[in-house]
Amino acid sequence: MKIKFTILILIFGFITNQIKAQQDPQFTQFMNNKLFYNPGFAGSTAGKICVNGTFRTQWVGYGNGNAFVNDATGINASPVGRGSAPSTQNFGIHGNIGRFGIGLNIWQDQLGFTTTLAPTISLAYIHPFDNGSKLAGGIGIGAIQNSIDGKQLIANDPSDPKVPKGTVTGNSLNVDFGLYYTLPQLSIFNDFYFGVSSLHLNSPLVKLVDDATKAQFDLQSQRHYYAMAGATYQQVISNLDLNPNIIYKTDGTKHNFDFNCLAVYDQKIIGGLTYRTPQEFCVLAGYNFPLGTNSLNLMYSYDLITSDIISYSQGSHEITLRYCFGFKFDPKPPKPFFPIKTPRML
């Protein structure tokens, strides 16, 4: 059976009235979105506040706004609704106060006629060691909001109560946890990092009720696990640094790796490649704008499609803008309640 748009599981879900929510969105530039994956990352850029925004549009042109499911022969396609290819926006901001890190991450993902919104506040404790390394443990607490636009669905039976007639929305509490470790130098590498995390620890269940039919649909998020690592190999040749990164992603059933390597020339011009299992390649390009003690980074990536989906899509685009700036608070000493007299000795 061939599926021209990835919503067959959603249709089956309406039949059973309970489905597993879509997997978390993926980012080619995961190294620029660590707060999304790991709440322990909050406050890791000591002495600076970092703000980043990412926009990703995946499988451009896929479905052309229409969703079809083919029959068992793979010939006759039946329309089941209208929708768009995945589109994701992510915003994050974080910093530290002493040994405590705090961050806010908000992402929104639209897939076909379903939309997910997830704001999360992350709190981390950062423990330093004598060798300069740091280990942070963080917890993220937030919410997941799922929406289904029933007006875009086409039901074989218009009176079927299991197909929503309008937009249905529901919310649920979400809990994340992560550990994040940094080391200034590891063998020939500098700025080594390693993180492990689990998102949706409580497997949040979102209940959606259609006001028109009073039908209820349950969407449950699967627990996801991530592990990432990376470092910098400085001066491979004159003015050229290499920055390898890797991330492992699983929901307990599917397993994926992203192997990435960025080349940075003169600490400004960035180029890179990523291989994503099982069969996908990505190219990256960016620039670091010199702003003194602050930093501004702009990066773009394009995902090359090598699977059968290439017949329907022109690839995936992603762009990230990140700005880090110093923040120092020097409170003025309080004025004395009583005046102080300083006698002069002659």
C-alpha positions in Angstrom: 0.0 0.0 0.0 1.3 3.5 -0.9 0.4 6.6 1.1 0.6 9.9 -0.7 0.4 11.8 2.5 1.3 10.6 6.0 -2.2 10.7 7.6 -3.3 7.1 7.3 -2.6 6.5 11.0 -4.8 9.5 11.8 -7.7 8.0 9.8 -7.3 4.7 11.7 -7.3 6.7 14.9 -10.7 8.2 14.3 -12.0 4.6 13.9 -10.6 3.6 17.3 -11.1 7.0 18.9 -7.5 6.8 20.3 -4.3 7.4 18.5 -0.7 8.0 19.3 0.3 11.6 18.7 2.8 12.4 15.9 6.5 12.1 16.8 8.4 15.2 17.8 9.5 17.4 14.9 13.1 17.0 13.7 15.7 19.6 13.1 18.6 19.3 10.8 20.3 22.0 12.8 19.9 20.2 16.1 23.2 21.6 17.3 21.5 25.0 17.3 18.3 23.8 19.0 19.7 21.9 22.0 17.2 23.4 24.4 14.4 21.8 22.4 16.0 18.4 23.0 17.4 18.7 26.5 16.3 20.9 29.4 19.7 20.4 31.1 21.2 22.6 28.4 19.5 25.7 30.0 22.2 28.1 31.2 25.1 26.2 29.7 26.4 29.4 28.0 27.7 30.9 31.3 27.5 34.6 31.5 25.4 35.0 28.4 21.7 35.0 27.4 21.1 33.2 24.1 18.0 33.6 21.9 17.3 31.5 18.9 14.5 31.0 16.4 14.1 28.3 13.8 11.7 27.9 10.9 11.5 24.6 9.1 9.4 23.6 6.1 9.6 19.9 5.3 8.9 18.0 2.1 8.0 21.2 0.1 5.2 20.4 -2.3 4.3 17.1 -0.8 0.6 16.4 -1.4 0.1 19.8 -3.0 -2.4 20.6 -0.2 -4.4 17.3 -0.8 -4.2 14.1 1.2 -5.0 10.7 -0.4 -5.0 7.1 0.7 -4.6 4.5 -2.0 -6.5 1.2 -1.9 -4.9 -2.2 -1.5 -4.0 -2.4 -5.2 -2.2 0.9 -5.0 -4.2 2.3 -8.0 -7.4 4.0 -6.8 -6.8 7.0 -4.6 -9.5 8.3 -2.4 -9.4 11.8 -1.0 -9.5 12.0 2.8 -8.8 15.7 3.4 -6.8 18.7 2.7 -3.6 19.6 4.4 0.0 20.8 4.1 3.4 19.3 4.4 5.0 19.6 7.9 6.0 23.1 9.0 7.7 23.8 12.3 8.6 26.9 14.2 10.8 26.9 17.3 11.8 29.7 19.7 14.2 29.4 22.6 15.8 31.6 25.2 18.0 30.7 28.1 20.6 32.0 30.6 22.0 31.3 34.0 22.0 32.8 37.5 25.0 31.4 39.3 24.7 27.6 39.2 21.1 27.7 38.1 20.0 27.8 34.5 16.6 28.8 33.2 15.1 28.6 29.8 11.9 28.9 27.8 11.3 26.9 24.6 8.1 27.1 22.4 7.6 25.1 19.3 4.6 24.7 16.9 4.3 22.0 14.4 1.7 21.7 11.6 1.2 18.4 9.8 -1.7 18.2 7.4 -4.8 19.2 9.3 -3.2 18.7 12.8 -1.4 21.3 14.8 0.7 20.9 17.9 1.8 23.8 20.2 4.2 23.0 23.1 5.6 25.7 25.5 8.2 24.5 28.1 10.0 26.2 31.0 13.3 24.5 31.8 15.2 24.7 35.1 18.7 23.2 35.5 21.3 22.9 38.2 24.9 23.2 37.0 27.6 21.5 39.0 31.2 22.5 38.3 34.2 20.1 38.7 37.9 20.9 39.4 39.0 20.0 35.8 36.7 22.7 34.4 33.9 20.3 33.3 30.3 20.9 34.3 27.3 18.5 34.7 23.8 19.9 34.6 20.6 18.2 35.4 17.4 19.9 34.2 13.7 19.4 34.2 11.2 20.9 31.7 7.6 21.5 32.7 5.1 22.7 30.1 2.0 21.8 28.1 1.1 20.1 24.9 -1.9 21.4 22.9 -3.2 19.4 20.0 -5.7 20.6 17.4 -7.5 18.8 14.5 -9.3 20.8 11.8 -12.2 18.6 11.0 -13.4 21.0 8.3 -10.5 19.7 6.1 -11.5 16.1 6.5 -13.6 14.3 3.9 -15.7 11.5 5.4 -17.2 8.7 3.4 -20.2 9.0 5.7 -20.9 12.7 6.5 -22.9 11.6 9.5 -20.1 9.6 11.0 -19.7 10.9 14.6 -16.1 9.7 14.8 -15.1 12.4 12.2 -15.0 15.9 13.8 -17.1 18.5 12.1 -15.1 21.5 13.3 -11.8 22.3 15.0 -11.2 20.2 18.2 -8.5 21.2 20.7 -7.1 19.7 23.9 -4.3 20.3 26.3 -2.2 18.2 28.7 0.7 18.6 31.1 4.1 17.6 29.8 7.3 16.8 31.7 10.9 16.5 30.3 14.2 15.6 31.9 17.8 15.8 30.7 21.5 15.7 31.7 24.1 17.9 29.9 27.9 17.5 30.4 30.6 19.9 29.1 34.4 19.6 29.1 36.8 22.3 27.9 39.2 19.8 26.4 39.1 16.1 25.5 42.2 14.8 23.8 42.6 16.8 20.5 39.1 18.3 20.8 37.9 21.5 22.6 34.4 22.4 23.9 33.3 18.8 24.2 29.6 18.3 25.1 27.4 15.2 25.7 23.7 15.1 26.6 21.0 12.6 27.3 17.4 13.4 27.7 13.8 12.1 27.6 10.9 14.1 26.5 7.2 13.4 27.4 8.2 11.4 30.5 4.6 11.3 31.6 3.3 10.3 28.2 0.8 13.1 28.2 -2.7 12.2 27.0 -4.7 15.0 25.3 -8.5 14.6 25.2 -10.2 16.4 22.3 -14.0 16.7 22.3 -16.1 17.7 19.3 -18.8 20.1 20.5 -21.0 19.3 17.6 -21.1 15.5 18.0 -19.8 15.2 21.6 -17.3 12.6 20.3 -14.0 12.3 22.1 -10.6 11.7 20.6 -7.6 10.8 22.7 -4.1 11.7 21.5 -1.2 10.3 23.5 2.4 11.5 23.1 5.0 8.7 23.1 8.1 9.1 25.3 11.1 10.1 23.2 14.8 9.6 24.1 17.8 11.5 22.8 21.6 11.4 23.1 23.8 14.0 21.5 27.5 14.8 21.5 29.9 17.2 19.7 33.2 19.0 20.0 35.5 21.4 18.1 38.8 20.4 16.4 40.6 23.7 16.1 43.1 24.7 13.4 42.9 21.6 11.2 44.6 23.8 8.8 45.3 27.5 9.0 42.0 29.4 10.0 39.9 26.2 9.6 38.0 24.5 12.5 35.9 21.4 12.3 32.9 20.9 14.5 31.5 17.3 14.5 28.1 16.6 16.0 25.9 13.6 16.4 22.4 12.9 17.7 20.5 9.7 18.4 16.7 9.7 18.4 14.3 7.0 19.4 10.8 6.5 20.7 11.5 2.9 21.6 10.4 1.6 18.3 12.2 3.6 15.6 15.8 4.6 15.8 17.6 7.3 13.9 21.0 9.0 13.8 22.2 12.3 12.4 25.9 12.5 11.7 27.0 16.1 11.1 30.3 17.9 10.5 30.6 21.7 10.2 33.7 23.5 8.8 34.3 27.0 10.1 36.7 29.3 8.2 38.2 32.3 10.0 35.6 31.8 12.7 33.0 33.3 10.4 32.1 31.3 7.2 30.3 28.0 7.9 29.7 25.0 5.7 28.7 21.5 6.5 27.1 18.1 5.7 24.7 15.8 7.6 23.8 12.2 7.0 20.6 11.1 8.5 19.7 7.4 8.7 18.4 5.5 7.0 19.0 7.5 3.7 19.1 11.2 3.7 21.7 13.9 3.1 21.7 17.6 4.2 23.9 20.5 3.3 24.4 23.5 5.6 25.8 27.0 5.2 26.0 29.9 7.6 27.9 32.9 8.9 29.0 34.2 12.2 28.7 38.0 12.4 31.5 39.6 14.5 29.9 41.6 17.3 32.7 42.0 19.8 31.9 39.9 23.0 28.4 39.1 21.6 27.6 36.7 18.8 25.1 36.5 16.0 24.8 33.3 13.9 22.7 32.7 10.8 22.5 29.2 9.3 20.5 27.6 6.5 20.2 23.9 5.6 18.6 22.0 2.8 17.6 18.3 3.1 18.2 16.2 -0.1 15.6 13.5 -0.6 16.8 10.1 -1.7 13.7 8.0 -1.0 10.6 7.5 -3.1 9.1 10.7 -1.8 11.4 12.6 -4.2 8.7 12.2 -6.8 6.3 14.4 -4.8 8.7 16.9 -3.0 11.5 19.4 -3.7 13.2 18.8 -0.3 13.2 20.5 3.1 14.4 23.9 4.1 15.5 25.1 7.5 16.8 28.5 8.7 18.0 29.4 12.2 19.0 32.8 13.7 20.8 32.8 17.1 22.0 35.7 19.1 24.0 35.5 22.4 24.8 38.6 24.5 26.4 39.2 27.8 24.4 40.2 30.8 25.9 41.7 33.9 24.1 43.1 36.9 26.0 45.2 39.3 23.7 46.5 42.0 24.6 49.8 43.6 25.5 49.5 47.3 22.7 50.7 49.6 22.9 54.1 51.1 23.6 54.1 54.9 20.6 54.8 57.0 22.7 57.1 59.3 25.3 59.5 57.9 28.9 58.4 58.5 31.3 61.0 59.8 35.0 60.6 59.1 37.1 62.7 61.5 40.4 64.0 60.1 43.5 63.7 62.3 45.8 66.8 62.0 
